[in-house]
Amino acid sequence: MSNKNNITLDSYREIAPKGTIDLAYCLAEHLKGKSILHVNSTKLGGGVAEMLLRLIPMFNDLGLKSRWEVIAGTPLFYQTTKSFHNALQGQAQAISKEMYDEYIKVNQQNIEKIPLEADLAVIHDPQPAGFILKKPKLAKWLWRCHIDISRPQRKVWNFLKSYVSKYDGAIFSLPSFAQKLDIPQFLIYPSIDPLSDKNRELSSEEINSVLNKYGIPQDKPIILQVSRFDRFKDPIGVIEAYKLAKKYNDCYLILAGGSATDDPEGLQVLNEVRQAADTDKDIFLLDLPPDANIEINALQRIATIILQKSTKEGFGLTVAEAMWKGKPVIGGAVGGIVVQIIYGQTGFTVNSVEGCANRIRFLLNNTEVVTELGKRAKEYARRNFLITRHLCDYLALIDYLLSK
C-alpha cells in the first residue's frame, strides 16, 4: 500500500502491537488473487468512508484485488435511509410506502450500474442492503452494520431483515447489536489509521495554522466534541454540560463537525446548535468540510478534554481518535463508546448532562489525572483500535468464508 506519503504496510511495524504486520502477511498469503468488493453510500464523510479509504489499498498491497463502489441516490432515497438509520437506533419514525418504494427503486437502479463480480462482497449499512437480490451464485456476501440496532423499530428492521437474511453472514460492531438471524454473525471493531492526516503527529506550525484559521485562543482549557451535526451525537446536551461546568471552571467549547452526503438532516441540526450556543463568545461552532482531517487532528491535540456525548452510537471512532492523541474522553454510556472507554482508567462514561458537567469539572481540577488517563488511553487505543488489527480481522474472516 502506497500513497503520496509513501506509506506501506510495513510503515506500521513500529506503531502496531508486535507481530500484527507479520500476521497480516501470513493471513493474506493464500488469499492472493482473490477479489473483494466493498459497497457503501458515500465516498466522503463518516467513519465508514474513512476506514475504506485506508483498508482498500492495504488489501491490494497484500495481493487481494480490492475495489470500492459507492451508490448514487435521490433526495428522497437519502431522506428514507436517514429515517431508517434513526428508526434502527430506536427513534420512532413515520416511513411511508412511497419511501419504501424509493429505497427499492434506487437499489435496483444501482444494481444495474455497478459491477458486482467478486469472490467476496461486503455491503455496508442499510443503504445498499438490497444489492443482495443480484448476488452472483458462487460469491460470498457479508452485510456490515455500523450502527446500533440493539433496539430497532420493528417494522423497519423487518423490512431490512428480508434482505439481510439472504446474506452469507453479518458483521456487527458489538455483541449487543446482533439480531435473531439464520445466518452467521461476526464481531469486528472499527478502527482508526494512526498514519492518516487525521491521526498522524503534527508539527507546531500545522497546529498553529489551524488555530489561526479559526481564531481559537489557548489561554484557558478547551473542551472539544468532534462529530457530525446529528441529534444522536447530542450537541445540545454538550452545550448544556459546558454551561454548567463553566459556572465553576472557565473554559472554551469547540463543537467541530460537518455533514455526510447521505445525511440530509445535518444543516437543520447545525441551526439548532447555533440557537443553543446563542451569543456565547467562548463557544466555537465549526462546520467543517468532509476532508478537514488535519483541522480535526489539530483540534484534538490542543484540547484539554474531549467529549463524545452520544445518546446512541454504533461505535464512535472519534473516541479512539482522541485516545490516540493521549486525551481523556468523556462519552455517553452507549454503543461502542463503552468498549473504548474503561471507566476511570482511560476516561469516563456518563448518562446525563449533569454527569458530563461533573466529570468535566473533575478533570479540569485534576490535571495530573488528565495526564495519566491520556497515557492509558493511547496505549489502549494502540492495542485495540488501529487499522492493522482491523485488517487482520477482515483477512481471517475472508479466509474462513472462502474456504467453506
Buried (B, 14 or more C-beta within 10 A) or exposed (E): BEEEEEBBBEBBBEBBBEEBBEBBBEBBEEBEEBBBBBBBBBBBBBBBBBBBBBBBBBBBBBBBBBBBBBBEBEEBBBBBBBBBBBBBBBBEBEBEEEBBEBBBBBBEBBBEEBEBEBBBBBBBBBBBBBBBEEBEEEBBBBBBBBBBBBEBBEEBBEBBBEBBBBBBBBBBBBEBBBBEBEEBBBEBBBBBBBBBBBBBEBEEEBBBBBBEEBEBEEEEBBBBBBBBBBBBBBBBBBBBBBBBBBEEBEBBBBBBBBBBBBBBBBEEBBEBBBEBBEEBEBBBBBBBEBEBBBBBBBBBBBBBBBBBBBBBBBBBBBBBBBBBBBBBBBBBBBBBBBBBBBEEEBBBBBEBBEBBBBBBBBBBEEEEEBEBBBEBBBBBBBEBBBBBBBBBBBBBBBBEBBEE
